[in-house]
Structures are given as structure tokens and as C-alpha cells.
Amino acid sequence: MGKPIAERMQSASPVTDYQDIITLFGRRDPFCEQPAYEQRDPQRSPRISKRSVGRVLVYLSIPLLLLGGIPSTIHYWHNAYWPHAEATVIAGEFHETQQTCGGQPHVASYSCDEYRYRCTVSYLANGELREANIESPPFPRRASAQMWANHFSRGQRLVIIYAPLNPKFVQLVDTPSPGIDQFDIVKAALCLLVPGLLLILAARSEQAAPSDRS
């Protein structure tokens, strides 16, 4: 015959560890343990470092180098290898292009006219007297185009270069362009590139210092 129910309950091994019951079913102290999603590694937390700032400066300098470096290199190449000649300004005139910008929904239209100055020069190329036009870059105001045109009055002598295969294609050796030119863009790019590289090198040296000490 089986044992009575009371004897079976007395023979069962009682739970002696009261703390296990508290741990499993009781209340926990909220200050003892922090959930996993709230635990953060201080080394992985986002922060501004010298390397990140240096990379941003280097990335910003790349478009400026492309914008100003390529035309400057081409201009230097032409000055070094194309034939030089002395030209005389014989005529000049202004050209105005009237156009309207904007006009899109919720955007008011406005005038964005362009002003250019085109002068005609005569020069001697390959023993033959030739004529060619030299045009200024576009300017948003006539006063800026006038400043460019002041360098090309009638009878003014200029130093030009022309293409060996096409002597009608001429360029100025020194372009009087008021405002920002290609060399100013290159200078601005170097002002970003050099500090960026220095910050990256400084961050690498600081990172290598603890390993050398150990």
C-alpha cells in the first residue's frame, strides 16, 4: 500500500535556501543591476576626435583641389610649352546676356544677367599677322566687367600664348580677373588639407604612444 499523503510531504526535501526564492521570484533592487540595453561602452560612445576632424578637413579640401588645381595645372602647362607672342588690342565691346532665374513654385523669379567683355587683339604667329578674340569670364555686374575691361584699352600691349596647332586659339599669360581665381581656390584647399593631415598624424602618434610604453 502507498504511504499517506502527509508522510510523503514530510519525506520530501524542503527548500533550505530562502535567498534563491527571493532571487527567482522576489523583488530585485533596481540599483544592483542595469539592463543590457542601457549599458554603454565608454570607448564606443560617439565623440569628436582629432582623427575625425582631420578626415573632415581632408574630405572638404578634395573638391577645392579639383576645382582649382586642374585649371591651374592646365594654365601652367600652356604657359610652359605654348609659344608666346606680344599682342595689341585693336577693339573691344561689352556683351550682356539678360535672363531670369527662379520662377519655380514658391520661389520668386529674379534677374541673373551676365556681363562679358570681348576684345580683339592682333599678334604675329609663325611669321603671319593674325587676329583673335579674348573674352572675359562672366560677371554678375557690369562694374566688375568694367574692371576687367580697364586692362584692355585700345592700343594696350599684352603677352599672350597660342596653341601650336591652332594659332587662332589664344590665352592671356596673366589673367586680370577680379574676385576669386584658381590660385585662391588652391590656397583655400591647402588651408584645409594641411591642418587635416596634421590632425590625423597627431592622432596616430597618440594612439601609438600607449603601445610603445607597454
Number of C-alpha atoms within 10 A of each C-alpha: 3 5 7 8 8 8 9 10 10 9 8 8 7 8 8 8 8 8 10 11 11 11 10 9 9 10 8 11 7 8 6 6 8 9 7 7 6 7 8 9 7 8 7 7 7 7 9 7 11 18 18 15 16 23 17 14 21 21 14 15 22 15 13 21 21 14 15 19 19 14 15 18 12 11 16 13 11 17 18 11 12 17 16 20 17 14 23 20 22 16 15 18 11 15 15 15 11 10 10 10 12 12 10 8 7 7 9 9 12 11 11 14 16 17 20 22 22 17 19 18 25 18 23 15 20 10 7 9 9 14 19 18 17 18 17 18 13 17 21 15 14 18 11 16 22 16 14 19 21 11 14 24 14 15 12 13 17 19 14 22 23 22 16 14 8 8 18 15 14 22 21 17 16 11 12 15 15 11 8 8 14 18 14 13 20 20 15 15 23 18 14 20 22 14 16 24 17 14 19 19 15 15 16 13 11 12 11 11 10 9 8 7 6 5
